[in-house]
Every structure is written in structure tokens, then in C-alpha cells.
Amino acid sequence: MDAVSKKSNELSAKRIILQNSFKEYNEKNGFSYEDWVKPPAGHFYEGYKKNLDEIDNQMSPPLQYQS
């Protein structure tokens, strides 16, 4: 397996673990749309969104346009 595939697999595994933690949190605490949209400092959703964005940006970096 090449380094790119290995890194992609690691990121996919992290994303799955993160998604499972989201599911478990919501099953235990219920989903709050208000907290999702504007999570209080230190809230689970704040950390979840941050970690998910980091993983997503590594898996598919933003496009850079040439002018």
C-alpha cells in the first residue's frame, strides 16, 4: 500500500470513529439544533465540527484557482 492510500485509510478510520461518537452523543443526550448551529464554548458539537473540518480538509483540500 502506498503512503497516500495509507494516509487516506487512516483519515477514513478517524472520520468513522468521529461519526460514531456523534451518534452515541446524540443517542444519549438528544440532538439540539440550537447547540448545533451555535455551540457553546467547549461543547461536544464545537469539538466535533472542528475535528470533522480538519479531517475533511486533509481528505480533500480546498481548490486553488489560477487567474
C-alpha positions in Angstrom: 0.0 0.0 0.0 1.4 3.4 -0.9 1.7 6.3 1.5 -1.3 8.2 0.1 -3.6 5.2 0.4 -2.4 4.6 4.0 -3.0 8.2 4.9 -6.4 8.1 3.3 -7.3 4.9 5.2 -6.2 6.5 8.5 -8.3 9.6 7.9 -11.3 7.5 6.9 -10.9 5.5 10.1 -10.7 8.7 12.2 -13.8 10.0 10.4 -15.8 6.8 11.2 -14.7 7.0 14.9 -15.8 10.6 15.0 -19.1 9.9 13.4 -19.8 7.1 15.8 -19.0 9.4 18.7 -21.6 11.9 17.3 -24.2 9.1 17.0 -23.5 8.0 20.6 -23.6 11.5 21.9 -27.0 12.2 20.3 -28.5 8.9 21.4 -27.5 9.7 25.0 -28.3 13.5 25.0 -30.6 14.1 22.2 -29.9 16.4 19.3 -30.2 20.2 19.9 -30.4 22.2 16.7 -29.7 25.4 18.6 -26.4 23.9 20.0 -25.5 22.5 16.6 -25.9 25.9 14.9 -24.2 27.9 17.7 -22.4 25.5 20.1 -21.4 26.9 23.5 -17.7 27.1 24.2 -16.3 23.6 25.0 -19.5 21.9 23.8 -19.3 18.5 22.1 -20.6 19.9 18.8 -17.9 22.5 18.8 -15.1 19.9 19.0 -16.9 17.6 16.6 -17.2 20.2 13.9 -13.6 21.3 14.3 -12.3 17.7 14.1 -14.5 16.9 11.2 -13.4 20.0 9.3 -9.7 19.1 9.9 -10.2 15.6 8.6 -12.3 16.8 5.6 -9.7 19.4 4.7 -7.0 16.8 4.7 -9.0 14.3 2.6 -10.0 16.9 0.0 -8.1 20.1 0.3 -9.8 23.3 -0.9 -9.4 24.1 -4.6 -7.0 26.8 -5.5 -7.9 28.7 -8.6 -5.4 30.2 -11.0 -6.1 33.5 -12.6 
